[in-house]
Amino acid sequence: MTDPTFATRPDPARAAERDRDLKLLLAVLLALLGVTMTAIYALALNAGAAPRLADLALARVPQTGVDNPVTAVLLNYRAYDTLMELAVLLAALLGIWSLGPAPAGFQRSGPVLAGMVSWVVPLLIVAGGYMLWVGGYAPGGAFQAGALLGAAGVIVRLAGDPQAGLPGEAAQRWLLVLGVLVFTLVGLGLMLFGAGFLTYPPKLAKWLILLIESAATLAIGVALAAAYVGGRPTATSPLDPRPSAQPK
Amino acid sequence: MTAQLLYGGAGLMLFVLGIWSFLVHEPLLRKVIALNITGAGVFHVLIAVAYRGDAAPPDPVPHALVLTGIVVAVSATALALILGARLQDSDDDA
């Protein structure tokens, strides 16, 4: 038996042992990290209330055009943030599309699933519209509504439509940029009238926010469904043996 | 206070467990799931921090940050999953 230090071939038993030691070390370090962070968190909670943005944010809600403080933060105080967030979603989808055409869809669903889909999808779209509207004064808003639309797309693709019920490529591109486009145009339009970028005048704020949120809902829904499709939309070629199922 | 500590503490635990799983497991899918768990832990902490007692409404700013964070996490996850799938396709071709 040679000294393993000088062995030319790695000894699998020894490698496994070192692997286990590393994992153990990692576990100890991470446990320390967790304990430290929890201690800091507990100390911070016990330190009592420091001045924070909540009071300021809640006090100005009547001027934001919406009654839901979270929507006020998202679409008014931190509108830039939300614009960039839509841009991130768009960038992620462009990344997905740049990787090539979408993989083949699933086989067409049987009559039971197809029947359920034709019930659930319109329901999701109606629920999405409700979510969008309710976001003005209660939990809800563009992202929740967009998530419901995206879920509708996922269901349609699972039921056998390779394009998840989305329109053609040109229309998809317009819908995808709609959120960023409307958001930016509203901001630039406000600058034209002397207000700052995305600084809504209180009288118009409600309608501008609703406009932006409606566009954002469509863009988010289409982006999520298109991300689930997982590639650039392909025109159904004559070589494609699968008939493209149209969602009801 | 106790509920806030438990909720935030659970978030920190998820954060640490996510990092552990991300570092230890080799398959890409597990790493993506682990990162999502890490992110969920961060969201937990932010939501716990937003609590201001039963009398006052919660701080809307961390709530909005979490909402933004969820969308960014979903976008990044979708991109990572497709990248991983393509990587596997090219491995299969090789």
Interface residues (C-beta under 8 A of the other chain):
Chain A: K23 L26 A27 L30 A31 L33 G34 M37 T38 Y41 A42 L45 A49 R52 L53 A54 A57 L58 P69 V70 A72 V73 L74 R78 D81 T82 E85 V88 L89 A91 A92 L93 G95 I96 L99 G100 P103 G141 F143 I220 L224 A227 Y228 G230 G231
Chain B: M1 Q4 L5 G8 G9 L12 M13 F15 V16 I19 W20 L23 V24 V45 A50 R52 A56 P57 P58 D59 P60 V61 H63 A64 L67 T68 I70 V71 V72 V74 S75 A76 A78 L79 L81 I82 L83 A85 R86
